Amino acid sequence: MSLADGTKPDGRTLTIARINTVGEVPADTDAPLASEFDYVCGMRARSLDLSANPVDTTIPDCADPSRPLLNSQESGRQNRQFQGSGLIVVNDVTKAMLEDARLAKKTWYMISVRGWGTFAGIYSVSASLTGDMEDKLQYNMTFTLADGGSEVFTAEV
């Protein structure tokens, strides 16, 4: 569902979901449908980083190399990274996500940005678990695009 211009989506609508299959998903598989993903539950904070490494293209002035240098750069390798933290909710998606991290397994995840669209691709996962004596078990997960060729962006309509 498309949002009207000027709408301010809630932060909790920035979500990540894991493919809901059992076993390995071949890397050469076409991007799964949105209905083939289940949301990661328990997430209380999240962020999505879309960036590109800068490539320095600065050169001295050919006519007068003594002149001050002016910065020149182009975009290099693009990066996609989603981070989320929250409370562990024991379910099949959480177990599969933790297994992806434990086994260094690359698999399909889908990131949804309300009002813009979805990014689906093959991501690698790292996990950090923490717990205090009087608090619930918490996680901090990082999802990094592992196969740029797998990424599919679908604009929200």
C-alpha positions as a Markdown table, in Angstrom:
| # | Residue | x | y | z |
|---|---|---|---|---|
| 1 | Met | 0.0 | 0.0 | 0.0 |
| 2 | Ser | 1.5 | 3.3 | -1.1 |
| 3 | Leu | 1.8 | 6.2 | 1.4 |
| 4 | Ala | 0.6 | 9.7 | 0.5 |
| 5 | Asp | 3.3 | 12.3 | 0.1 |
| 6 | Gly | 4.1 | 14.0 | 3.4 |
| 7 | Thr | 3.3 | 10.8 | 5.4 |
| 8 | Lys | 5.8 | 10.0 | 8.2 |
| 9 | Pro | 6.1 | 6.2 | 8.5 |
| 10 | Asp | 6.7 | 4.7 | 12.0 |
| 11 | Gly | 10.2 | 3.5 | 12.6 |
| 12 | Arg | 8.9 | 0.0 | 13.4 |
| 13 | Thr | 7.8 | -0.3 | 9.8 |
| 14 | Leu | 11.5 | -0.6 | 8.7 |
| 15 | Thr | 11.6 | -4.4 | 8.8 |
| 16 | Ile | 13.6 | -7.4 | 7.8 |
| 17 | Ala | 12.3 | -10.9 | 7.0 |
| 18 | Arg | 14.0 | -14.2 | 6.3 |
| 19 | Ile | 13.0 | -16.7 | 3.5 |
| 20 | Asn | 10.7 | -19.3 | 5.0 |
| 21 | Thr | 12.2 | -22.4 | 3.4 |
| 22 | Val | 13.8 | -25.3 | 5.1 |
| 23 | Gly | 17.3 | -26.3 | 3.8 |
| 24 | Glu | 19.6 | -24.5 | 1.3 |
| 25 | Val | 18.4 | -22.0 | -1.3 |
| 26 | Pro | 20.6 | -22.1 | -4.4 |
| 27 | Ala | 22.3 | -18.8 | -5.0 |
| 28 | Asp | 21.2 | -18.8 | -8.6 |
| 29 | Thr | 17.6 | -18.9 | -7.6 |
| 30 | Asp | 15.5 | -15.9 | -8.7 |
| 31 | Ala | 14.4 | -13.5 | -5.9 |
| 32 | Pro | 11.7 | -15.1 | -3.9 |
| 33 | Leu | 8.2 | -13.5 | -3.7 |
| 34 | Ala | 7.4 | -11.4 | -0.7 |
| 35 | Ser | 5.0 | -14.1 | 0.5 |
| 36 | Glu | 7.9 | -16.5 | 0.9 |
| 37 | Phe | 9.4 | -14.4 | 3.8 |
| 38 | Asp | 8.6 | -14.3 | 7.5 |
| 39 | Tyr | 9.4 | -11.3 | 9.6 |
| 40 | Val | 12.1 | -11.3 | 12.2 |
| 41 | Cys | 10.3 | -10.8 | 15.5 |
| 42 | Gly | 11.3 | -8.9 | 18.7 |
| 43 | Met | 13.2 | -6.1 | 16.9 |
| 44 | Arg | 13.1 | -2.8 | 18.9 |
| 45 | Ala | 15.7 | -0.7 | 17.0 |
| 46 | Arg | 16.8 | -0.9 | 13.4 |
| 47 | Ser | 18.9 | 0.9 | 10.8 |
| 48 | Leu | 19.6 | 0.5 | 7.1 |
| 49 | Asp | 22.8 | 1.8 | 5.6 |
| 50 | Leu | 23.0 | 2.4 | 1.8 |
| 51 | Ser | 26.4 | 3.7 | 1.0 |
| 52 | Ala | 29.1 | 3.7 | -1.6 |
| 53 | Asn | 32.9 | 3.8 | -1.0 |
| 54 | Pro | 34.4 | 7.1 | -2.3 |
| 55 | Val | 37.0 | 6.8 | -5.0 |
| 56 | Asp | 39.5 | 9.7 | -5.1 |
| 57 | Thr | 39.9 | 11.1 | -8.6 |
| 58 | Thr | 41.7 | 14.3 | -7.5 |
| 59 | Ile | 44.6 | 15.4 | -9.8 |
| 60 | Pro | 46.7 | 18.5 | -9.7 |
| 61 | Asp | 45.9 | 21.3 | -12.2 |
| 62 | Cys | 47.9 | 20.4 | -15.3 |
| 63 | Ala | 48.6 | 24.1 | -16.2 |
| 64 | Asp | 49.7 | 25.0 | -12.7 |
| 65 | Pro | 50.4 | 22.1 | -10.4 |
| 66 | Ser | 51.2 | 24.5 | -7.5 |
| 67 | Arg | 47.6 | 25.5 | -7.2 |
| 68 | Pro | 45.6 | 24.1 | -4.2 |
| 69 | Leu | 44.1 | 20.8 | -4.9 |
| 70 | Leu | 40.3 | 20.6 | -5.1 |
| 71 | Asn | 38.7 | 17.4 | -4.1 |
| 72 | Ser | 37.2 | 15.2 | -6.8 |
| 73 | Gln | 35.6 | 11.8 | -6.2 |
| 74 | Glu | 33.3 | 9.2 | -7.7 |
| 75 | Ser | 31.2 | 6.5 | -6.1 |
| 76 | Gly | 32.8 | 3.1 | -5.8 |
| 77 | Arg | 31.6 | -0.2 | -4.4 |
| 78 | Gln | 28.0 | 0.0 | -3.0 |
| 79 | Asn | 27.2 | -1.4 | 0.4 |
| 80 | Arg | 24.0 | -2.6 | 1.9 |
| 81 | Gln | 23.8 | -3.3 | 5.6 |
| 82 | Phe | 20.8 | -3.7 | 8.0 |
| 83 | Gln | 21.2 | -3.7 | 11.7 |
| 84 | Gly | 18.6 | -4.6 | 14.3 |
| 85 | Ser | 18.5 | -5.2 | 18.0 |
| 86 | Gly | 15.8 | -6.4 | 20.3 |
| 87 | Leu | 14.5 | -9.2 | 22.5 |
| 88 | Ile | 14.8 | -12.8 | 21.5 |
| 89 | Val | 11.5 | -14.3 | 20.6 |
| 90 | Val | 11.9 | -18.1 | 20.3 |
| 91 | Asn | 10.3 | -19.1 | 17.1 |
| 92 | Asp | 11.4 | -20.8 | 13.8 |
| 93 | Val | 12.5 | -17.5 | 12.2 |
| 94 | Thr | 14.7 | -16.6 | 15.1 |
| 95 | Lys | 16.3 | -20.1 | 15.3 |
| 96 | Ala | 17.0 | -20.0 | 11.5 |
| 97 | Met | 18.4 | -16.5 | 11.7 |
| 98 | Leu | 20.7 | -17.5 | 14.6 |
| 99 | Glu | 21.8 | -20.7 | 12.7 |
| 100 | Asp | 22.6 | -18.5 | 9.6 |
| 101 | Ala | 25.0 | -16.5 | 11.9 |
| 102 | Arg | 26.4 | -19.6 | 13.7 |
| 103 | Leu | 27.1 | -21.5 | 10.4 |
| 104 | Ala | 28.1 | -18.4 | 8.4 |
| 105 | Lys | 25.3 | -19.3 | 6.0 |
| 106 | Lys | 24.3 | -16.9 | 3.3 |
| 107 | Thr | 20.5 | -16.8 | 2.6 |
| 108 | Trp | 17.7 | -14.7 | 1.3 |
| 109 | Tyr | 16.5 | -11.8 | 3.4 |
| 110 | Met | 14.0 | -9.0 | 2.5 |
| 111 | Ile | 14.3 | -5.5 | 3.9 |
| 112 | Ser | 11.1 | -3.3 | 3.7 |
| 113 | Val | 11.2 | 0.5 | 3.8 |
| 114 | Arg | 7.6 | 1.7 | 4.2 |
| 115 | Gly | 6.8 | 4.4 | 1.5 |
| 116 | Trp | 9.8 | 3.4 | -0.7 |
| 117 | Gly | 10.0 | -0.3 | -1.4 |
| 118 | Thr | 11.8 | -3.6 | -0.6 |
| 119 | Phe | 15.3 | -4.9 | -1.1 |
| 120 | Ala | 15.6 | -8.7 | -1.4 |
| 121 | Gly | 19.0 | -10.4 | -1.7 |
| 122 | Ile | 21.4 | -12.9 | -0.3 |
| 123 | Tyr | 22.8 | -11.7 | 3.0 |
| 124 | Ser | 25.3 | -12.9 | 5.5 |
| 125 | Val | 24.4 | -12.5 | 9.2 |
| 126 | Ser | 26.4 | -11.9 | 12.4 |
| 127 | Ala | 24.9 | -12.0 | 15.8 |
| 128 | Ser | 25.6 | -10.8 | 19.3 |
| 129 | Leu | 23.5 | -12.0 | 22.3 |
| 130 | Thr | 23.4 | -10.3 | 25.7 |
| 131 | Gly | 21.6 | -10.8 | 28.9 |
| 132 | Asp | 21.5 | -9.4 | 32.4 |
| 133 | Met | 20.3 | -11.2 | 35.5 |
| 134 | Glu | 17.0 | -9.3 | 35.6 |
| 135 | Asp | 16.5 | -8.7 | 31.9 |
| 136 | Lys | 15.3 | -10.7 | 28.9 |
| 137 | Leu | 17.8 | -12.2 | 26.4 |
| 138 | Gln | 18.6 | -9.6 | 23.8 |
| 139 | Tyr | 20.2 | -9.7 | 20.3 |
| 140 | Asn | 22.1 | -7.4 | 18.0 |
| 141 | Met | 22.1 | -8.6 | 14.4 |
| 142 | Thr | 24.0 | -7.3 | 11.4 |
| 143 | Phe | 22.8 | -8.4 | 7.9 |
| 144 | Thr | 25.3 | -7.6 | 5.1 |
| 145 | Leu | 24.6 | -8.0 | 1.4 |
| 146 | Ala | 26.8 | -11.0 | 0.5 |
| 147 | Asp | 25.9 | -11.2 | -3.2 |
| 148 | Gly | 25.3 | -7.9 | -4.9 |
| 149 | Gly | 24.1 | -9.7 | -8.1 |
| 150 | Ser | 21.2 | -11.2 | -6.1 |
| 151 | Glu | 19.7 | -7.8 | -5.0 |
| 152 | Val | 16.3 | -6.9 | -6.3 |
| 153 | Phe | 14.7 | -3.6 | -5.4 |
| 154 | Thr | 10.9 | -3.4 | -5.8 |
| 155 | Ala | 9.4 | 0.0 | -5.5 |
| 156 | Glu | 6.3 | 0.5 | -3.5 |
| 157 | Val | 3.3 | 1.3 | -5.7 |
